[in-house]
Amino acid sequence: MEHSLMLPNQEPYGALYIHVPFCKQRCLYCDFATQSIDYASPELRAYTDDMILAIRRAGRNELLGGVRTVYMGGGTPTFLGQKYLTELFYTLSLTMHLTEDVECSIEANPDSLDGRMVRDLWALGVNRLSIGVQSFNDAELQALGRIHTAKQARDALAAAKERFENVSVDLMCGIPGQNLESFRRSLEEAISLGAMHISVYPLTIEEGTPFANMVAAGEMPDVDSDFQADCMELAAEVLQAAGMQRYEVASYARPGFECRHNIAYWTGVPYLGLGKGAISMAQNSEARFRFDSGGEVQEELTAVEALAEDLMLGMRMTVGIGPELIDRARQTFASFDEVCDELIERGLARWEGDRLVPTTQGWLCGNELFATLLDLAP
């Protein structure tokens, strides 16, 4: 877990991601860097010790001074249990300032979150919970291979709201057996249970997963992209009617409860990733690098390529691309205005004052929108 890549005049890290690669059971659609493991496995102790050392090392190397968002994801971080989570967040609190101004999030699954853990996390400086509900329909949860029930999801949200105002819920659309009415009910239930942030993800069939094998064997249909598009439109209708604002392609929030960590990713903020499978992004004025926890470079971008990437990532957000980025793009890419005209003509983007923003059609045809901007770089 040694991060050896350091750039001359490197911009400070603004975000920290901590990966916990363990779950009680892998879901049928999962292709993340995770493994199912027993609660009593010595791997949990060993991994926690490694992460404590990694956090301390990052602090000694003065990598955490500019961090304004912390996100512990997985896997299932809450699967670690209270003892190990307490050790990790206590170490973090000694290494950096977990003030109220720092957004500190942890992902939780309903089967491993209860009132006691909620109270302990709150006391340790966590101020945002992201709960992987996916659906409030038991048949749909079983179809996904989730190990929690709809009741456990409701109970987890109730426990979370005892301490946390900033609670997020993940929901999925395109689940086998799902229809628009059942998806609507999940949306409405998340709202009624007090979620301040809701992310909606279309199911994707990833190579090597049980779902991919089932599709290949004809045991389940492939995803229906038209149905998923209908679900995304329904989510916009239901959530916005309830007072939530869509601030990026997959996420809605009540004003002031947008996920600042996600926004950091979409706005080119350098981030440090700790843990097995975690990726970091470091940059200076000349280049941008993504590298793994061993310091091995996974991607290297020139400043010109990084600018095209920033344009693409900016269009994941409702606010789109602002005048400063547009000025840089015009100075760098001779065809920028021509490409903007093309995106507008195709209905994928529009001008909103001095900002270029995505349309709903642009998000539904995201691959076209994003690829067109990335292709600006030679």
N, C-alpha and C positions, 0 to 999 in steps of 0.2 A: 504493500500500500504506500510505497514511497513515491512522491511526486518530484521527479528530478528535472522536469523541463522548466527553465527560467529564461525569460527573454530580456534583452537589454531594454531599459525604459518601459518595462511592462506595466500596463494599466493595473491598478489594484483590483482584486476580486471583490465584486459587489454582492455575490450570492454564494451560498454554501449548500451543497447537496450531500446528504449522507445516505448511503444505500444499505439496506438490510435484506440480504438475498434469501430469506427463509419464509416458508409458508407451512401451514399444517397440511394443506393439499393444493396442488397446482390445478388451476381451472383448465377446462378443456380448450380454451382459446389462447392460453398464455404462452408467449414466447419470450418473456422477460428473463433476465439473468437471475433466476430463482431456483430453489430446490425445496421439495417437501422434506420435512425432518421431524424427529420426535422431540417433544418438549425436554426430555431428559438427556438429549445428545450433548456430549462435551463440546461439540462444535460451536454451540451458542456462547459458552464461556470463552472459548478461544477467540471467536470472532469479536466479541465485545472487548476483550483485552486488546486485540489488534486495533480496533477503532479508537479506543482510548489513547493509545500510543500515537495513532495518526492525527487525532485532534490536537494532542499536546505538541506534536512535531510541527503541525501547521501554525500553531501559536508561536512556537519558538522561532520559526522562520518568518514571522511577521506577515503571514498571509491572510489573517482574519480581521485586521484592523478596519478594513473598509466594508466588511460584510453587513448588509442591511436586511437580508432575508435568509432564513435557514429552512431547509425542507428535508425531512427524513422520510424517505419513501422505500418502496420495495417491489416485490415481496410484501411482507406484512410486518411492519415495524412493531406493532403491538403484540405480535406473536413472541417477541423476545421476553415479554413479561415485565412486571414492575421493577424487579431487582436490577435487571440489566439496563432497562431504560433509565432508571434513576441514576445509575452510574454514568451512563453516556451524557445525559443532560447536565448532571452535576459537573462533569469534566468540562463540558462546553461552557457552562456558566463561569467557571474559573478561568477559562482561556480567552473568552471574549465577553463583551458586555451585552447580555440578553435583556436590554431595556425594553420598555413598552414600544419604542420606536422601531425595534427590530421585529419583523414578522417571522414568527417561529412556528412552522407547521409540522404536523406529523400525520401520516396516513394511518388509518385504522380500519380493520374489518370488524363487522358487527359481532362476530363470535368471540372476539378477544378484547372487547372494550366493555368495561363496567364502571360503575360509579366510583369505586375506589381508585381505579387507574386514572379516570378523568380528574379526580381531585389531586392526585400526585403529579400528573403532567402539568396541571395548572400551576401548582406550587413551584415547579421546577423552571418555569419561564416559558412554557409552550403557550401560545395564545391563539392558535388556529388548528382546528381538527378537520381532516378531510376523510370522510367515511365512504368506503367502497361498497355502496348498497347495490348498484346495478339495476335492481328491480324490486318492487314491493309485491311481486307475484311469485308464489312458491313454485309453480310449475316452470316459470321462466328461470328462476334461480337454479332449479334442478337441471334444466336443460343446459345451463352454462357450466355445471359442475361446481357451483358455489356451495360452501358447506354451511352457510347460515340460512336462516328462515326469514320470512318477512317480519315475523314477530320480533326476532332478535334485532333486525334492522330498526324497527320502531323503538325498541327498548334502548338500543345504543344511542339513538338520537336524543331520546328523553334524558338519558344519563349525561350526554355531552352538553345539553342545554342547561344543566344545573350549574355549570361553571362557565362555559364558553358561549359568548355571543357569536363569535366568528366560526361558524360550522358550515362545512361544504359537503355536498353529496354528489357522488358520481352515479350517473345513470347510463344505461346502454340501450341502443335501439338496433333493430334487426335481429333480435334474439329468436331462435327457432320457436315457433308457436305463438309469438307475440303478434298482436294486432294494434291498430291505432287507439282503440278504446282502452286496452290494458296499459299501453304506454302513457296515455293521458292520465290514467288513474295514478300511475307512479309519479308523474310530474306533480299532480295535485297533492299527493300525499307528502312528497318532499317539502312542498311549500307549507302545508298545514302543520308539519312537524317543526317548522322554524328554521329550515336551511336558509342561510344568507347568501349562499353561493351554490350554483348547480352547474355541473359539467355534464354534457351529453355527448357520448361517443358512439359512433356507428360501429357495430361489430365488424372486425376484419378477420379473415381466415388467413393465418400466417403459416408458412411452410414449416412442416415438421411437428405441428401441433396435432392433438387428437382430432380436433375439428377438421383439419386439412385431410387427415386420413379418412375420416368419415365421409367427407364430400367426395373424395377420390373413389371410395368404395360404393358410392351411391346410397349411403345410409342416411344422408341428410342433404337438403338442397344447398347450393351456394347462396351467398348473401344476395338479397334483392335490393339493388341500389336505388330503384325507384321508390320502394317502400321506405328505405332509410331516408331518402330525400323528403318524403312526406312527413316522416317523424321529425326531422330537423325543422321543417316549416311549422309543424304543430307545436314543437317546443318553443319556438319564437313567439307564437301566438299566445300560448298559455302562460309562459313565464313573464313576458312583457306586460300582459294584462294584469298580472299579479304585482307589478311594480319593480320587476327585476330588469336590469339593462344588459343587453348583450354587448360585452366589451371585447370579446375575441371569438374566433370562429366556433369554438365548442363550449364556451362558458358564459354564464349569466350571473349577475350579482346585484344585490341591493347596493345603492350608492355608498361608496366608502369601503365595500367589502370585496373588491376585486382582488385577485391573488397577485400580490406584488412580485412573488417569486416567478410566476409564469411570465409576467410582464417583463421581468429582467431578461428572460430568455429571448423574448421577441424584440427587444430593443438593444441588443448587442452588448449587454452588460457581461463582463467576464465572470465566469463562475468556476468554483473549485468543487470537484467531486471526490468524496472519500468513500472507500469501500469497494468490494469486489463488483466489477461491472460498471462502476461509476466513470463518467467522462467529465473532463475539465475543459474549459475554453480559456485560453490566454491570448492576449493580443497586445501589439504596440502599433505605432503608426505605419509600419511596413508590412505586417503579416498577422494572420490569425491561425492559431493551432488548436486542434482538439486532440487530447491525449488521454490514455487510460490511467488506471491507478498505479501502474508500474512506470509511468513516464514515457511509454511508447506512443509516438505520434500516430494518430488514426487519420488525421486530415490536416492538410496545410493549405491555406488560402493566401493569395496575395492581397494587398490592400484593395485592389480593384475588384477582385472576386468577393472579398468581405463586404464591400459596399453593395454589390448586387445581392448578396445574401441578406443584408440589412433591409434592402428594399422589399425582398420577398417576405421576410419575417414580419416586417411592418404591416403588410397587407393581411396578416392573420388577425389583426386587431381592427376594431370598429373605427378608431381614429385614423387608421391608415398611415400614410407617409407625410410628415410635416415639411415646412418650407426649408429648413436647414438641410435635411437629407436630400430634398429635391434639388436644391442649389448645387450640392456636391455631385449629384447624379448628372445634372446638366453640364457641369464642368468636366466630367469624366467620360460620359457616354454621348457621343455625337447623335445617336439615334434615340435618346431618351424620350424627347417630346413625340417623336413618331410612334414609339412603342406605347406611350400613354394614349395617343389618339386611337391606336389600334385596339387597346383594351377597352376604351370607352365605346368604340364602334361595336365591339362584340358584346357589350353589356356587362363586362366583367368589373368595371371600375367607373368612377365618376369624380368630377371635381366638386369639392365642398369647400368653398372659399379658396384658400391657398393650400389645401390639403388634397391629396389623391387618396380616395377611400374605396374599399371594396364594396361591390353590390352583393345582394343575396345570391344572385346568379353567379357572381365571381367566386363566392365561397362554395356553392354547389358544384362548380367546375374548378375547384381549387387547383388541381393538377395543371390545368391550362394557365391559370393566372400566375401561379408561382413559377412554373417553368419559363414562361415568357420573360419574367423579370430576371431570373437567374441567367438566362441566355444573353443578357446584356453584356456580361463579362466575356471577353474573347477566350 
